Each structure stands twice: as structure tokens, then as C-alpha cells.
Amino acid sequence: MSKNNKRNKNQRKNEITRGIFTVLEKEPEKSFNYKQIAAKIGVVDTNDRNTLIKRLVELKEKKRILEEGRGSYKALASTKTYHTGTVDITGRGNAYIVVEGLDDDVFVPFNKLKKAFHRDVVEVYIFPRRKGKKLEGEITKIVSRDKTSFVGIVDMQKDFAFVRPTDYRMYTDIFVPKSKFSNAEDGDKVIVEINEWPDNADSPFGTITQVLGKPGEHNTEIHSILAQYGLPYEFPVEVDLFANTLDTSIKEEEIAKRRDLRETLTFTIDPKDAKDFDDALSFKILENGNYEIGIHIADVSHYLKTDTILDDEAYDRATSVYLVDRVVPMLPEVLSNNACSLRPNEEKYTFSAIFEIDENTVIKNEWFGRTVINSDQRFAYEEAQHIIETGKGSIPMEISIRDGAYTVGDEIVDATLTMDRLAKIMRDKRMQQGAISFDKIEVRFNLNEKMEPEGVYFKESKDANKLIEEFMLLANRRVAQFIGKQKPVKTFVYRVHDEPNEDKLMALNSIISRFGHKLDFKDKKSISNSLNQLLEDVKGKKEQNLVDTLAIRSMSKAIYTVDNIGHYGLAFDYYTHFTSPIRRYPDVMVHRLLQHYLDGGETPKTEPYEIKCKHSSDMESLAANAERDSIKYMQIKFMEDHQDQEFVGVISGVTEWGLYVEIIENKCEGMVRIRDIKDDYYTFDEKEYAIVGERTKKTYQLGDEVIVMVKSTDLIKRHLDFSLIGKNA
């Protein structure tokens, strides 16, 4: 199957599903076999016909259609109007139900939710559609709950309490009898587990399972963010005990099984505050003038064995979570910061991708396998950047991560400069092939000992960061290609990124045109080139963060899957994640599968790996949400101390209830509520991304510069409200 056919497989599957229902519902009293249905919806391709047969069986098994006699199908009485989908609660308490196979989401008003919560899977009855109106319906049954634990604040009464959830999408409080308080006090922030919701009760009944602390306290709020997404912040005792019993010593008999690279020049480049170093680079000039460059990754799978409680815990977490003040690791410290951390002057087991590369970065040879290394030095990005910029090995005290200024040997300086030059060639090649360069500004905080923000700074990706990035991309790409091109096809874990949605790109083009930019839609290459030009053109401008954010939102989401469709954003036909097994479970799966195939093993079944990929993608999304929430929390905490100060901001979002404004100097985003703008009555113009004054016709539009002041901060609900002073002249 070609790459494009693979890319369109899910879309085609949905089209065929809709076609099946169209045929069966048009004549609900008749039954049809697959050939008749295929003829009616124009299916002639063998692959499409196989998909049609498979979907008929799946729909029958899900009891969404009826099989009358062998291979003959007809509509159920309920097929026309009942569907299963996922609940998406809006800020106003109404919901949309996302149903596979339907072009439009189904609107359900608050009074027809039937006690369903955000992300629950439900059965929805769809009302007959009125011309020109959106799909509407009502929930008839909750198929499965997404979650039953919620974070909330205790409102204590005499013999009972109510817990008020802090998630705005949770529209009801939870009743807790006195016997289930769990030592909670009035006003505490807690985790409450819903036990039941009796038919005659206004609120569900629950049990307080954990007291997080007092609202507004730093640890309480950070733990609340983790709890909101069901993310743990400590390891179970039995997992820690198991990890601490692992033999992490380096043994001669194990070294004998590996390629020994302890004498090869090797070093790490990481953030200055990093504790886990999961990748290292080695460098050697070969007799033929080519370079041997090794990408060495911590061999986590050597210690993390399948069918152990440690592996189960790592899989459940699937990723480390990077919050504003801490890392919640996927693996216990004995592995993440010790045995698997490639610290200097320590022998470590690694899994390596080693390449012979010429001056033009053409790969002449490649090798994958288990190794042992001994890193010569550890650098911070700032130190490596200084070497790149000066061409010299003298590291000044102000950027040194040691006890003072020091000098790096010529061998490492030459290696760093050579790899920087090669990385730039590789990056240029990627860009020419249609890769998109997202260098989005990342907000960071200077925190004091009490974890209070004293200042804001922006993480910038410089040449040293890009050097590491390019060689990690090289390893990830070539590992995926090494397995992906083998015949017969082997089960493998890919990192894929679909093409962007054209409607979203058109919407992006409409917005950026307000700043004098535009996209070129002539073909795929033109889109990529114009996106890169856009991202380059906005660098350093007021609209940079807004445009970067909107451009990323226009992209599809990268996911893990066994079904390779390539990676659009990187312009790679094959891509995986091989380089960070300390913090990502898919990398562990990739290491295991790669070694399995290197040992001559047969391909395993795909289904279990696809399930693990889906779980990993879901957990990655939750971790990203938690990270964003922690940054938002810290931004609000920072703005608490700047209540009397005027700020210049850019309107970053426009809704019917107000304007989102992002402050230019610190990237903090808050809301100007439409009801608080007193100089006129403003209405929302959806097409123009603006609000317009009815009397004055004054307009506030997406991208406008405005002056704001802090009106109110709410750390508990993570709300930041601004007062609008006016437009920035």
C-alpha cells in the first residue's frame, strides 16, 4: 500500500462507514449483501472492498446493524438515530458528542446530559435535523465513564460535605457523608471518588480519598494538577523496593556481549540543570577521512524487564511529566538518575546507532546494537554553544557548570565544531525536503527557595541544541527505516505525523493575513516552504508567539502507532522514538523490538503493540496538558505581584465572552471579559475574529496590541483576568 493510501486509510474507512448507513437507512425494511452495498456506494477497489466487509462485521458485532441470514445486512430500528460517541463539555455546561463516522458533532444541551461527564463514552439519540441547523440530540445512556475521581474543595456542613470540583467542565458538586470525610477539613483541596449517583439525587455520592492540602499552597496546587489528569507524583512502595533490588553493577561478562566503545571520545550535552543524561555522542575520524559518529542511548531495557511490577508501572505512566518546578519521572531514581544516566567517567550500558558519514553527511555505513561507553565529559548547552561561537575550548566562569572557568581539550573542540557543521548540513537538507521548523518560544521561571517566581525567561534553541536535535533525529529516522524497509513487514512502533487539515490552514491564512503574511497552497512543498517562511518572518515580532501557536494548532497531532504513514513535519518517510527510553515508554518498546529483530526473532502480533501505542499517545497528551496547566499556574502566581502595573499585550483569542490577551514581555495570557468593557456594548464577530462596539463601532481584533492591567487572579481555578485600558497607540 502506498504512503498516500495509508495516510487516507482512516478517512476512507469513515467514508465507507457512512456509506453503509446511508444504504441501509434509505431502505430500512430491506437487507443487502456486501456486493450490493459496494455497488451502491461505488466501491470497486479491492482494499476498499475488504474494508467494507470488515466494517460490516464490526458493526454487526457492535450491534449497530443486523445480520439477516448469512452475509445479508439491514438497518436496526435504532440505527437511524442512536449513536455512540465521546462527550466534550463546553465552558457553558452544554456538550458536543463526537461520533466516529459523522461529519458533524452532535450538540446536547445541559438539561439532556443525563449525568454524563466530560470525555465519557455515551449513547446519543439524534433529533431529526432541521434545515440549516446543527445536529442536536440527547444522551440516552452512559456506556463508560472516563474517570470517577475529581479534584475539588470541601464545603463542610454539620454531618456531610459537598466537594466542589475545580474543573470547570465538571458541572455538579459531589455529596460526601460524614463517614467518608477521610480527615478532610472545611476548605481543603481533596481528591474525591464518585461511588454512585442515585436517580433521585441532585448530586452524585462520593468518598474523599486523599487530602491534597490548603488551596493556594504551592505543593497543593502542583499535586492538584497531577491528580486532575490522573498522574501519580510518587512511586508505590513496592515498585521502589523492586527497583532498589536491581543489580546495576557493570559486569565483565555483560561487557563481553557488547561492542566496547569505552576508549572512543564520548560526551553529553544537556540542560545545565539536567539530572538524567539519556544520550551521548561519540566522535572519531576514520582513515578514509570520513567520520564515525555514535548516538548512544541509555540501555533502559537491560534493567527494565517485561512482566515485572517495575515495567507495569513504567507502562502505566508511559512518560515523564515535566512540570514548572519538578520532573515526575517514568522510572524510579535508581534508574533515571543513576544506573541509566550517562554520567561522565562512569561505565554505562548503552544501545547505539553508529554511522560512518562523509563531509556531505551521506551515510556510508550504519550499525545498531548494544554497547558499553565511558563518557569523557558532560557539557551544558551554554558551554557547547560557547565552543561553537568562539571556536575555542576556554569556558568562562559565568556559564561553567563546574566550580569555575576551565579549558576543554582540542579533541573535543574539534569534534564539537565538526558535528555542528554536519548538523547544519543535515538540517538544511531536511528543510529542502519540506520539513517544518517549529522553534516555539518556551516560557521558564526563575524560582526562589519557596518556589515563588521571581522572573520570567524564554528558552531559546541555539546551534548547540540543534546539533543534538539533528543527531537524535538521524538515529530515530535510521532505526525506523532499518526495520520499516524489511520484507516481510515487521511489527514496529512508529512516530507518525499526518498532513495538516486544509480547513485549519485556510483559517490560519486568514488570521496571518492581518499581519501581512500569507501561505502558498499550490502544492505540498509550497505549503511547507511558505510555513517555514512565515515562522522565520515573525521571529522577534509582537505576533511571533501567537503565530507559532496557531501554526502548531493547524498541524495534525503526532502519535505512536504500528501503522507507518511517515512524519509530515519532519519530512521523513520513516520515523520512530529511539533516543529517550528514560522518559518515554515507546522508546523502550523500540529498543526491545530492535534487539529482538537483531537476534533474528519473528515478528510479533501487531494488536498488543497498537494498544500500547494508543496508551502512550494518550498519556503523552495528559502530560502535556499538566505541563501547560503548571505553567499557567506559575504565570498567575507571577502576575499576583504585578497588580498595579500596565502591560502591553496582543489579543491572542476572541470569543463571545471576551478577549484573550497575551502580554508581550512575559507571555502570560489572561482574559478580558466582554462584560467588563464599559465604554460600549460589544458583540462577537466570529468571521472577523473581533468584538465590535454597537454604538462606537470600535473594534478589538485578533492580533491587536492593547494595554491591560491585572484585575484578578485565582490560583485555585487558574484564572487570570485583565482590565482593558485601551489600544496601544
Disulfide bonds with the S-S distance in Angstrom:
none
